Structure formats: structure tokens, C-alpha cells
Amino acid sequence: MRWRFDPVATTWALGLFVLLVLLATVGAGLGWIRSFAGDVVAVVWVHCLLASVVWMRAPMRPLLALAVGLAVEAAQYVSQQTGWQVASPMLRIVLGSTPDWLDVVAYVIGFVLACVMERRVAVKPAA
């Protein structure tokens, strides 16, 4: 792992962030389509955030992005089982509050898309 700054990955991360915000606000009435697409995009977004600041051997960044999504899903499951609830309504929207296997499917699709991005861009470490 090496620290670096990648302006292309940063641009992608910013664009995907805007898409996530639009899905959460304008797309709020789209139901499961919004949440499923949001989960797919969230994994790709985390991948782009990582790609903007670190270089790792493939497929470490996509795997790390998938691990973040799965950790969020696991936290949702544990909080549901224990009755714990996130106090902030905004954070509940961002992190979600209900575990669902479709979320895991969406995370895996996002992981595959992130792997495709890794392969297509073929990012090399900064010298």
C-alpha cells in the first residue's frame, strides 16, 4: 500500500457521491430500486475513495470496499438483534437500519463493478 493522490479517482468519487445524494433525496420515492442501486453505487464509491488516496494491488481496494459494505450490513443485523438504534436520522439514512440479503447481493454487484474499474483503469502506483 502506498499513499498517493489520483485526480481521476477523486473525480469519480465526487460524481458518485452526487449520485448517492440524488438517490437518497430525489429518488426517495423509488423504493427498493433506490436502495438497491444506492447499495451498488456505495461500494463503487468507497472503492473510488480508496483509489483516490492509496495504491494497493488488485483486487485489494474492491475487496476492502466490499468489506466496508458487509461490515455495515453486519452492524445493522447486530443492532436489530440487540434493539440498539442510531440516534441521528441522517446517519440512519446513510447507513441504513434494516439488514437484508438483497443488500449483500447489491454489495457483491458493486464489488464486481469495482473490479471491472480496477482492470480497465489499470492504475499504477505513483513513483
N, C-alpha and C positions, 0 to 999 in steps of 0.2 A: 504494500500500500504506500502510495506517495501522495502528498498534498499537491494540489495544483488548482488553477482556475481555468475552466473551459467555458468560454462565452457562448458557444453553440448550445451546450447542455443547459446553461443558465437561461438562455432564451426559451428553450423547450420547457424548462421548469416553470418559468413565469407564464408562458402561454397555457400550460396545463393547469396551473393554479387558477387562472382566469376562467378556464373551462369548468373547473370544480366549483368555483364560486357561482357561476351561472347555473350549473346543475342544481346546486343547493338552493338557489333563490328563484330564478325564473322557471327552472324545471321542477319546482317543488310539487306541482300537480301531476307529474308524470308517474308517480307511484313507484312500483318495483323497477321500472325501466331506469328511472333516475338513480335509484340506489345501486342497482347492478352496474350500470355504466360508470357511476361515481367510484365504485369499488375497483373496477378495472383500471380506470384512469388514475386512481390514488396510488396504486402500486407502480405504475409507469412514472408518475410524478415523483415518488420517493426515489426511484431509480435515477431520474434526471437530476434531482437534488444532489444525490451522491456523486453522480458523474460530473457535476459542476465543480466539485471541490476535491475529489480523491480519484486516483487511478488505482484500479485493482485488476487482477487477472480475471478474464471471463471464466465462468459466469458469476463471480462473487457479488457484484453490485445487484444484478437481478435477484440473486438468492437472498441477499440482505434485505432488499425491498419486499420480497415475499415474506420473509421472517417478520418484518415490521407489521405487515397486514395480518399475519397469523397471530402475532402477539396481541394485537388489538382485539381480534376475534376471541382469543382465549380470555382476555381481560373482561370482555363482555359476558362470556359464559360464567366466569367466576363471580362477577358482580351480580348476575341474575340469580345464581345459586345461593349467594350469601345475603341478598337483599340490599347490597350496597348500591348507591346511586350517585352519579356525578352531579354536583350541586349546580354547576353552570349550564344553563340551557344551550348556550352557544357551543360549549365543549361537547355536550351530548349530541348535538347535530353533527359536529365534526367527527367525533369518534364513534358515534352510533351507540345504541343502548341495548339492542336485541341481537343475540347471536343467531346465525342462520347458515346452513350448509351452502346455500346459494352464494353467500359472501365468499366462502372459501373457493368455490368454483370461479367466481369473478377474480379473486386474487391470483389464482393459477393462470387464468387467461391474461391478466396483466403481466404476470411473470414471463409468459411466452412472448408477449409483445415486447417486453423489455429485453429479452434475449435476442429477438429479431433486431431491435435497435442496436444492441451491442455488436452484432455481427455485421450489420450494414454500415454502421459508422466506423467500425474497426478503430476505435480510439486508441492511440498510442500514448505511452507515458511522456510527460514533458521532460525535456532534458535538463 
